Amino acid sequence: MQEEFSREYWEERYTHHGHGHGAHPNPHLIAEAGELPPGRALDAGCGEGADALWLAARGWQVTAVDIAEAALERARQHEAAAGPMSGKVEWMQADLTAWVPPENAFSLVIAHYVHPADAGNAVRQRLAAAVAPGGTLLIVSHHPHDAHSSAHTNSPGVHVTEERIADGLDPELWHVTVAEARTRPAPHPGGHDFHDTVLRAEKRR
């Protein structure tokens, strides 16, 4: 990974920055996965675990992966505070630029704001391969028009269009059901809305 988004960068961020970054499930996940029947899910780049815990509470068996052990420690704390889950979360420390998930193993694979240095192509291909036939791939990224993330970095892989993500999926294997730019409300009153890229695709059986 680039130095800016190395493991050391994320360890420092989750160790020294206040809790609450990513403390709520992503609204795009709620919109796109809320009606899916629970199964086995992979949360790639899980951060503090809000998305994984939201899925687990709805009966999913979740493998939640992040590069930073500090993020996973926060996620375990959130899990303990939430009480019993109807699903089970397995927290795993791994670098997505090197880790290879099992192929055709998950009925849902999500990746929200993952920033590999190669612009995400190789990582997205491995995540797509992990989706079982009939399963769903959900990728959310910062749109190139998102001023908030652009003010912090212009590193490759941070900003991507829905067309670029969709172009990496073989149409003979995938049916793209959502590929669009969306706004995400600011987490605090008076803040600026965020602009995200959202892609949802179903792997053909």
N, C-alpha and C positions, 0 to 999 in steps of 0.2 A: 504494500500500500504506500501511498505518498506519505511523507513524514507528517503532514498536517493531520492525516487521518490514520496514523499508526495506532498500534495497541496502546502505546504510551500516552498518546493524545487522549484516547477515550478513557483510559484508566484515570488520568488526571481530571478529566471533565466530571466523571461520575464520583470521584473521591472528594473533590474540593468544591464542586458547585452544589447549590442547594437542591434538596429533594423536590420532586414535582415535575421535572422535565419529562414529558411523556407519561404523566401520571394517569391520564385518562385514555380509554381506547380511541383509536383513530376513527373519526366519523365516516370515512370511506369504507373502513372495515365493517362498521355497523350497517351501512347501507347495502353493501355487496354480499356480506356473508350472514346477515341476520336470519335469512330464511333457509339457509343450507342445512341439510340434516347433519348432525354431528358425526364425526368420524375421526380419522387420524390427521393431525395438522402439523405443519412445520412453520414456525415463526422465525424467519431468518433476519438477524439483526434486531433482537427483541428488546434491547434497552432495559428499562426498568420493569418490563413485563406486563404492562397494562393490556396489550392486545392478547397475549397468551392467557392471562387470567380471565379476560372477558370470554374467550373461547371455552376455557375450562369450565367456567360457571354454566355454560350452555351444553355441557356434556362431551366436549371434544377431548381427545387424548392428544396432548400437545408436546412436541419437542421444540424447545425455545433456545435459540443459539445466539450468542453474542461474543464479540472479541474481548470484551472487558469483564474481568472478574468482579470489578467494583459495581458494574451495572447488574450483574447477576445476583450479587449480595443484596442490592436494593430490591431486586425482584423477589427474592426469597422472603425478605422482610414484608413486602406488600402481600405476598401469598399468606404468610402467617397471620397478618392482620385481617385478611379477608375471611378467614375461617375455612371450614370444610368446602371443598370444591366437588362439583358433580363429575368433573373430569380430572385428569392427572397431568401435571406439568413436569417434564424432565428438563432441567436447566443444564445447558451444555456450553462450555467455553470453547470457542473455535474461531479461527480466522476464515471468513467466507471466501477469501481469495485463494485459499489452499484446501479447505475442507470440501469433501465430495459427499453429498447426502446420498442415501440409497435410492436407486432408480425405481420409479413406479410405486412408491411406498406411501404416498400421502394423498388423501382426498382433497386437501386444501394446503396450498403453499402460499405464504404471504411474505412480502419483503417491503418494508416501509422505510424510505429515506436511507437506503444502503448506498455508500459512496466508494466503491472500489476504484483504484487508480486507472484501470483499463477501460473506464467509462461503463463498466458493468456488463459488457457483452459476455464474457466467459462465465461470470457468476450467474447471470440470468439464464444462460444455457443449462448450467448444472441444476439450478432451481427448477427450471421447466422439466428437466428429465426426471426430477423427483416426484412429479405429479402423476398419480395413477390414472389410467384410462377412465374417463368419465369425471375426473376431478377438476378442480378449479385452481388457477393461478391468479393471484392478485398482487400487482406491483404498484406502489405509490411512490412518486418521486417529486422532487422540486421542479416545477416548470421553469423554463428559461426566463419567463416574464416575472418570476417571483422576486420582488425587490428585496425582501427581508433576507433570504438566503444569499442573494447576490452581493449584498452589502458585507457579508462575512467571508465569502470565498467565491472564486471562479474556477476552482480546481475541476479537472475533468471528472466526469461521473456524478457530479452533484446535480446538474441540471440536464434533463432529458425530455424530449417530446414523446407523446404517445405513439407517433408514427415510427420513431426510432425503435421503441420497444416492440411494437407490433411487427416491424420488419424482421426482427430476430426470431419470429415464430413461424415454423413451417405450416402453411395453410392446409396441407394435407393431414396434419396432426392436430391442428388447433382451430377452434372456432372463437374468434374474438367477439365478445359480447359488449364490452365497454372499452372505448379508447378515446379519452377526452381530457381536456383541461377543466379543472374545477377549482372553485374557491373553498377555502377552509376558514371558518370564523376565527378571529383572534381569540386567544385564551383569556385575555383580560379586557374589560370594558375600555373603549377608546383606542384599542390597538388596531393595527391594519390587518385586513384579511390576508391570508396566505394563498398562493396560487400553486396548485399541485397538478401533476400528471397522474392519471388513473388508468390503469389497464387491467381488465378482467378477461380471462380467456378460459375456455373449457377444452380439455384434452379429449379428442375423439376416441370413442371406444373401438 
